[in-house]
Amino acid sequence: MDPNEVIATMRSQVTALAESVSAAIEAGSVQRAARHYERADTLRAALVDEFVTLDEWLTNGGFLPTAWTNGRP
């Protein structure tokens, strides 16, 4: 498991999730909104899975993602 890949994936998923929810809100029809919300739900589930993976990694003594350690000695 590479926590750097996981955090990069999570950040991408958060961006895509926000875009899907925004698109659903702005959709011109219920059907289009439903498609965006379905995508958002899929992204939410994937994000939760990535979070659990990273949490288990860190809980079991794994190293932090590099993005979280920049500037630390």
C-alpha positions as CSV (number, residue, x, y, z in Angstrom):
1,M,0.0,0.0,0.0
2,D,1.4,3.4,-1.0
3,P,-0.2,6.1,1.2
4,N,1.0,8.7,-1.4
5,E,-1.2,7.1,-4.1
6,V,-4.1,6.7,-1.7
7,I,-4.1,10.4,-0.7
8,A,-3.8,11.5,-4.3
9,T,-6.7,9.3,-5.2
10,M,-8.8,10.6,-2.3
11,R,-8.1,14.2,-3.3
12,S,-9.2,13.4,-6.9
13,Q,-12.3,11.7,-5.6
14,V,-13.2,14.7,-3.4
15,T,-12.9,17.0,-6.4
16,A,-15.0,14.8,-8.6
17,L,-17.6,14.3,-5.9
18,A,-17.9,18.1,-5.5
19,E,-18.3,18.5,-9.3
20,S,-20.9,15.8,-9.5
21,V,-23.0,17.3,-6.7
22,S,-22.7,20.8,-8.3
23,A,-23.7,19.3,-11.7
24,A,-26.7,17.6,-10.1
25,I,-27.8,20.8,-8.5
26,E,-27.5,22.6,-11.8
27,A,-29.1,19.8,-13.9
28,G,-32.1,20.9,-15.9
29,S,-34.0,17.7,-15.3
30,V,-34.7,15.1,-12.6
31,Q,-33.1,12.4,-14.8
32,R,-29.9,14.3,-15.3
33,A,-29.7,15.2,-11.6
34,A,-30.3,11.5,-10.7
35,R,-27.3,10.5,-12.9
36,H,-25.0,13.0,-11.2
37,Y,-26.2,11.9,-7.8
38,E,-25.6,8.3,-8.7
39,R,-22.1,9.2,-9.7
40,A,-21.6,11.1,-6.5
41,D,-22.8,8.1,-4.5
42,T,-20.3,5.9,-6.3
43,L,-17.5,8.4,-5.6
44,R,-18.5,8.7,-2.0
45,A,-18.3,4.9,-1.5
46,A,-14.9,4.8,-3.2
47,L,-13.7,7.7,-1.0
48,V,-14.8,5.9,2.2
49,D,-13.0,2.7,1.0
50,E,-9.8,4.7,0.4
51,F,-10.2,6.4,3.8
52,V,-10.5,3.0,5.6
53,T,-7.4,1.7,3.7
54,L,-5.4,4.8,4.8
55,D,-6.7,4.6,8.3
56,E,-5.7,1.0,8.7
57,W,-2.3,1.7,7.2
58,L,-1.6,4.5,9.7
59,T,-3.2,2.7,12.6
60,N,-0.8,-0.3,12.0
61,G,2.3,1.9,12.0
62,G,2.5,2.8,8.3
63,F,4.3,6.0,7.3
64,L,2.4,9.2,6.5
65,P,1.9,10.4,2.9
66,T,4.7,12.7,1.8
67,A,2.2,15.6,1.4
68,W,1.5,15.4,5.1
69,T,5.2,15.5,6.1
70,N,6.6,18.3,3.9
71,G,8.4,20.8,6.0
72,R,8.8,18.4,9.0
73,P,12.3,17.4,10.2
